[in-house]
Amino acid sequence: MHPDSHFLKIRNLRNSETLRLYEVNYYDQHTIQCLVTKDKNAVDSWIQKVQQDHLQPNQDLAIVGLAINWRRDERPANWRPHLQVNVPRRYRTERQLDEDFNMHHPVATLQLCVGLECLIFQLLLAGEVPQSLSDFLNHPRCKFVTVYPGITKLIREYPQLQINNRRDLNSAAVAKYNETGLYSVDVMNLAINVLGYGIDMSKHAEISRWDDSDLFGHQIKYACIQTFLATEIAKSLEEFL
C-alpha cells in the first residue's frame, strides 16, 4: 500500500456555518467531492443532487458505498465497563459486552459515496436523523455496499435507518477467492486483495475523535476513501453481490 500523503490529497472548497466542502484527489485519477455536515438541510440537498444525477429510471442501479466511524472512548486503556459493576467479565453475556461497547463507542459519522460524490454526515452531533436519509437508504434504485464491521452497529443504534438493499463485500470477496480470512478485513486491506492497490492510511485517523465538530484533514481523507474504495471493490465483485 502507498502512504496516503503521496497519493491522497485534499483541498478545501467552501466553509459555512452548516457545512464544509472538500475535494479529495486519489492517485491523480479520481477527484471526489466530499461534503462534511451535521445539518439536516445540507443532507437533504446532497441526497437530492445524487437522485438527480444517479437515480434516473434509465440508469442502472446506483452502487452506494456505506461506512461508519464511531467515537473512541478516552478512558484509560485498562478500563473496562464490566469492572464498574459487581459482575465479573467471565459471567457477562456476549450481549452485555456488546452493550458496553456500544454505550461508550457510539456511531459518530455515517459516510456515503455515489460515483465521485461523498457525504460525511456527523450523525452523533446532528440531534436528529433527516427523513430524506431514511428514505434514501431504502431507495429501490440503490445498492448499498459495505465492509466489515459496522452496519449492524449502525442499525442497532439507529433502528430508523434500515437499509433496503445492502450487500456485504467481505462475503462477496470470500465467494470469489475462496479465502475465509477476507471475512474480517477492513476496506483498506480488502482493496489490496481485490483491486491490487490501496492506501496506507495512518492508524491515527481510524482511532481519532470522530465526534469532534471540526474533523481534521486526515479524518476526512480516511472517511472519504473508505466509501469510495467500497464502490470500486463492488465493481470488481459485481457477479458475486
N, C-alpha and C positions, 0 to 999 in steps of 0.2 A: 504494500500500500504506500501511496505517496503522502508526504506531510501536507496538511491542509494549507499551510501558509503559502505554498508554491502553486497549488492547483485549485484553490478555492478563495476567491476574492469577494469583498463586499464593499458596496458604495451606498451611502445614504442619499435617497432621492427627495424625501419630504418628511417633515415633522409637523405635528399639530398636537392639540390638547388630547385628541382621542386616538391618534394612530401614528405609526411610523412606517414609512415605505422604503424598502431597500432593493438593491439589485445585487444578486449573488451570481457570480460568474464561476462556472465549473469547467475546468480544463480548457478554458478559452473556446469552448464549443457550445455550451448551453448558458444562456443568461436568464435567470429565474427572477421574476418579480415577487418579492416577499412582503406581505402586509403583516405587521405586528400590532395587535389591538386587544383591548378588553371591552370595546364599545359595541353595543348591540347594532347600532345603525351602520357602523363600518362593516360588520359581519354581513348584514343584510345586503349591502352594496356589493361586496365581494361575491357572494353567492349569486346575486342577480347577474353579474357580469359573466360568471362561469356558465350559468344556464344559457345565456345568450350565445356564448362562444362555443360551447361544447355539448350542449344537450338538445340540439335540434332534432326533429323526427327523422331527418335524412342522414344523420350521423350515427356511427357505431356507438355502442355503449362506452361511456367515458370511464377510463381507468383512473381511480382516485386513490392516491397514496394517503394512508392514515396512520398517525403515530401519536404518542403522548410522551410527556415528561412529567415527573412528579417531584414534589418538594422533598428535598433531602433534609432529614432531621439533623439539627446541630448538637444533639445531645452527645455526651462522651461515648467513645467507641465501645466501651464495655457496658453501656447502659442497655437494658432490655426491658420492655414493658412488663413482662411477666414477673420481674423482680419487684415490681411496685405493688403486687398483691400477694396474698399468702397462698399461692398455688405454684408449686414447683413446675418448671418448664416441662419435665417429663410427663406430668399429669395433664398438661393443657392440650386440647384437641387441635387438629390442623386448622379448623375454622377459627378458633380463638387466636391462634398465632397469626392467621391472615388478617383478622380484625385489628390486632395490634399494629401490624404493618400498615394497613390502610389508614388507621387513625392518625398515625404520625408521619405518613408519607402520602398525602392526598394528591390527586392529579392536579397539576398546576397549569399545564398548557396542552392544547389539542392542536395538532398540525394536520393540514390537508394540502394536497398538491394535485392539480389537474393541469396536464401539459406543462407549461412554464409559469404557472400561477400558483403561489404558495400562500397559505394563511397560517399564521401562528396566533391562535386565539387564547388569551390569558384567562382561562376558564375560572381559576381559583379567585382571581381579582374581579371578575365580571359581576358577580352578585346574582346574575340570572342567566338562563340559557335561552338564547333567541329562538323563537318558534321557527324562523327560517332555517336554522341549523338542524333542528329536529326533523323538519320536513326534507331537507337536503339529504340527510343520512338515510332516508327511506325512498329516495328518488328512484323510480324504476329504470332510468337510463344510466345509472351509475353502478360501477363495480368497484367496491372498496377493497383495497389490498393492504394487508397488514403483516407485520413481522413480530415474532415473539420478542418480549412479552407485552402485556399492557391492555389489550382491548377488553378482556374480561374485567380488569380492574376499572376501566372507564365506565363500563355498563353497570358495574356493581355500585359505583359511587353516583352515577347519573343515570338512573333507570329510564329516564325520559329519552335518552339518546340511544335508542335501539337502531341497529344497522341492518337494513333490509337485505342487502346482497354483499356479504363480505366473504373474502377468500383469503385463506392463510397461505402465505408464501413459503413458510417453512415446510408445511406438508407437501406443497407442490414440488419443492426442491428435492425432498426425500423421494417422492414418486418418480422424479426424472432421473436422479443419480443413484437411487438405492443406497443412500448414505444416511443412516438414522441419526448421526451426530448433527445433522443440519436442523433437526427439530428445535434445538435450543440456542442457535446462534443469533446474534443481533443483525441488524440490517447491513452494517458495515462489512461484517465477515461473510454474510450471505452474498453480498455483491461480489466479493472476491471469488467465491466458489461458482457463482452463476455467470457473472459478467466478465470476470477475469481482471477487474480493476476495482479500485475503491479509494477511499480517503482515510488516512491515518489521523483520525480526529483525536485531539487531546482529551485524556480522561477527565481533565478539569472541567470541560464543557458538560460532560454527562452528569457529573456529581455536583454541579454548581447550583446556586439558588434560583430555581425556576419560578419561585413565587415573587421575585423582585419585580417591581413595576417597570423598571428600565433594564431590559435584558442587554447584556453585552454583545459585542460583535461575534465573539466565538460561540456564544449560545445560539444566536440567530443563524449562523452558518451551519451549526450542528443540526438544529431543528429542521431547517430548510432541506438540507441534503438527506436527512432521514427519510422524508416523504418522497423527495424526487427520486432517490435510488429505488424506493419501493416500486414506483411506477415503471422504472427501467427494468427491474428484475421481472416484473409481471409480464412485460412484453416477451421476455425470453422464455417464460414458463407458461405462456398462454394456453397451450394444449393440455396442461395439467391443472388448470384452475377451474 
